[in-house]
Amino acid sequence: MTDIIIYHNPECGTSRNTLALIRNAGIEPHVIEYLKTPPSRALLEQLIDRAGITPRELLREKATPYAELGLGDEGLSDSALIDAMMEHPVLINRPLVVSPLGVKLCRPSEAVLDILPSRQLGAFAKEEGEQVVDAAGNRAQA
């Protein structure tokens, strides 16, 4: 049994596609709806570190209080950005996926293929119709 965690927002198409790709590999992940159950500060800091990204790279701008909070200010510290994400979890970009092969912000959704320990079991197309995996379970060529 492979242990995969997805920090998921069911309202987000990228997050839904990522979850579907995990399931297309025959894996049923632990799904954490992070808007309902946000990670602790320590866990969020660990996820950022393990993903090899900065807090700014995890920060979501679209449909969030990003502008109102002045988060575009490049002078803000990592700690201040994490404070904002803790107060407003919608600022945490998604989906974040944790697997035995690493942690990744899966934007675009097919980025999850890089950290899945199992092959895709068959063809997969995103909700909008873009073919991501062919019938043989291989990543489709762009």
QUIVEN-V289449 format. One line per field, one symbol per residue. psi: psi as a letter, one per 20 degrees, with the letter a starting at -180 (. if undefined). A space follows every 50 residues. Layout:
psi=???
//
This chain:
psi=ppopppoqoiipggggggghhghijjporoponihhmqqrgggggggggh ikrrhhhippgpkrkgghikiioiiprgghghgghhhnhiioqrqpppri jappomorhihhhhjpiqqqiaqpqrhjipphprhjjqpqp.
//
